[in-house]
């Protein structure tokens, strides 16, 4: 099995150092989705979809892009891509532009992508005419793949079948149809929302470190009601298409922040009966 590699150079060595037998298994997994060929179930909670999803955690950030454009992956995908009119890619955002170089007359679609990748991904869609869109995983939360997006602050690990978890908890909409903060960021990215949106990191977890998977965004809520946390500092996330925002607390400015990838964070001391609002600049 491919081990976790912490540097791009190590990732390349891992891939290039596969024995032919291991390379064949990776090709079959990528081309046919045969997860068990790479992750044989050995009993307990470490096999099957849990093992596959743990592997997919490698497919984000810089190392994910390096994997996505590696010649070994190009070789493994060639058969499927040559036979398709539209090339659909799961969690291979770093490959979207490369595919146009390899197949200039084919359209490319992000058939499954990480929720938090939406800002970068949609810029790629807008700048490249061969990109026809994207599907995030997932729009609506669901039962199964339990705990994929649940924030654990007690050392618990995602994809480890922690009772009584039942939902994946990674949808833009929860099981009741309520919109979660990332859905508003997505709406701003698509150009469908002009007003900024505010959310506060859960104050009961101030200073704590949570578990993390690429399907998770932030453990925040659009709420300014946190009984028992008066006098403590809140971390406020702002989503906006403006170049700069200014945050006010009870009429007093908390300062301006430049937006980076349509987001910024400000800090405010929580006060009893306070009102929080923002202004775009």
N, C-alpha and C positions, 0 to 999 in steps of 0.2 A: 504494500500500500504506500501511496505517496505520503511522505511525512510533511509536517508543517514547516515551511521554509520562511524565514523571517526577512530575507533580503532578496532583491530581484536576481542577483547572481546565483543565490542558492536555489531559487525556484527554477532557473534555467538549468542548473546542474541536475536537479531532481528529474526534470522532464527528459533531458538529454541522456540521463544515465539509466533510464528504464531498460530492463531486459526486453527482448522482443515479445515475450509472453505478456509482460505487464503492459507494454504499449498496445498490444492487441486488445486487452481488456478495457483500456481507456478508450480506444477507438470505438469499441462496441457500446460502451456506456454513453459516449457522446452522441453517436449516430443513432442508436436504437433505444436509448433510455433504459438500458438493462442495469439498473442500479445494483442488483445483487451480484453482477459480474465483478464489480469493484468492491462492494461491501457485503460479503457473504454474511448471512444471519448466523450468529453463533450463540443465540439465546440471550435472555435478559433484554435490557432496553437499549443496548448499544448497536443493534443492527437495523436492517431495513431502512425505512424512511428517516429515522433519527440519524443514522450514520450518513445517509446521503445529504441531509440538511446540514449536518455538521461540516461535511466537506464543502458544501455550497457557501459556508461562511468564509471560505478562503477567496471566493469569487467577488470581492469588493475592493475598492480602493486601488492603490498602485499595483499591488501584486495581482489583483483581479484583471486589470488591464494588460499586464504583462502576459498572463496566461491566455487571455482572450486573443491576443495577436501572435501567439507563438506558432512557428511553422508546423509543429507537431499537431496542433489543433486544426490548422488549415488543412493539413493532410487528412486528418480524421473526418472533417466535415465535407470534403470535396465531393464525395459520391452523392450525398444527400442534396447539396447545394446545386450540383450540376443538373439534377433532375427536377428542380423546383423553379416555378416562375417567380414566386415571391419567397425570399429567404427570411424565415422567422428565427429569432435568436432569444434564448432565455438567459438572462443575467450575463450578457456579453456586450454591455454598452461600449466597451473599449474597442469593439470590433466593427461597429456600425459604419464608420467611415472607410475602414479597410475593405469591407465587402464591396464597396463601389469601385475600388481600384481593381479588385479581382473579378467582379462581375458587373461591368459598367452598364449593362442593359437590363439589370434586374432591380426590382424594388426590395427594400429591406424593412422589416417590421420588428419592433421590440415586443415579442409575444409574452414575456414575463420579466418584469424588472423590479428592483428594490424600491419601496416607497420613497425613501429619503433621497433617491437618485434623480428625482423628477426635475430639479432645476437644470442640472447639467444635461440630462437626457433630452429635455425639450429644446434646449439650445441647439443640440445636434440635429433634431428634427427640423427646426426652423431654418437652419443654415444649409441643409443638404436635401435637395429635391428628390433624391432616391429614397429618403426615409418617409414612410407613409403614416407613421404613428407609433403608439406605444400602449401596451397593457400593463398596468401595475399589478403586483400581487400584494394585497388584494383590495378590491374596491369595497366589498362587503365582508365583514367578519364571518367566521364559520366555525362549526364544531369539527375538531380533528386537528392534527399537528399541534396538539395541545401545548400551550406555553411558549410557542414560537416568539411571540412579542410581549410576553409578560415580564415586567421589570422585577427582578429579584434583588433585594438589598441584604439578604441574609446568607449569601454565599451559594444559594441555589443556582443550578445551571439550566439554561433553556434546553429543550429537547431531551429532558431526562425523566419525563413522565412523573411529575410531581403532583400528588393528590392534593386537592380535588380539581385541578385544572382540567378544563374541557375545551375551551375555545383557543383558537390561534392568537387572537387579539392583535391582529395586524391590519385590519380593514380601515379604510377611510371612514366607513360607517360601522358602528357597533351593531350587535345583534338586534337592538331595539330600533335601529335606523337613525340614531343620533350621530351627528357629524363630529368627528374628532378633529383636533387642530390641524393636522396635516392636510385634511381635505380643503381647508381654507388656503393654505399655501399653494396647493395644486390649482385651485380656482384662480389665484393671483398669477401663477405661472402661465395659465392658459389665456390670460387677459380678460377674464370674465368678471373680475372683482376689482374695483377701484379703491374701495375703503381699506385701510390697514386692519390687521387683526392682531389681538393681544392674547397671550396665554401665559400662565404662571407655572413654573416648575413646582411640583407638589412640595409644599413647605415641610411636611412631616418627614421628608427625606433630605432636608438641607444637609449638605456636607457628606452625604453617603454616596458610595459607589455602587452602581447596579450592574447586573449582568447585561450582556449586549449581543445582539445578532444583527446582521445587515438588514433584516426586515423591520427593525425597530427604529423609531424616529426619536421622539422626546417624551418624557413622562410629564406632560404639562396639561393644564386645564384652563379654559377660558372662565376663570373665577377670581374674584378679589375678596372672597369671604373665607377667611382662614382663622376661625376662633381658636384662641389659645396661643397664637403666634404673634400677638401684638409686640412691637418693638424689635422683631427679628427682620432680617433682610430677605426680601423676595427677589428671585431672578425672573425678570419679565422678558418673554420673547415677543418680538414684533415682526410681523410679515407684511411687506408692502412692496409695491412696484416703484415707489418713489426713490429718489436718490438719497434722501435723508429724512429722518423722523425726529420729532421732539416729544418727549414724554413729560406729562404734568401730574403732580400729586397734590390734590387740594389747592390747585391754582399755582403752585410753585413748580418751576421747570426743574426737571431732573437731568437736563442736558440733551444735547443732540447726538445722534449716532448716524454714521454713514451706513447704508445698506450694503451687505455683501451677500450675493446670491439671494437677494430679495429678503434677507433676514438680518436681524441684529438682536442683541441682548442688552438690557439695562438692569440696574439693581436699585431697589427701593426699600426703605425701611417701612414695615407694615405699621399702620396706625389705626386706632379705633375710629370707625365711621369715616374712613377716608374715601375719596373718589379718585379714580385713575382714568386719565384720558390721554389721547395722543394727537399730534398734528403732523401732517406731512409737509415737507419743505421742498 
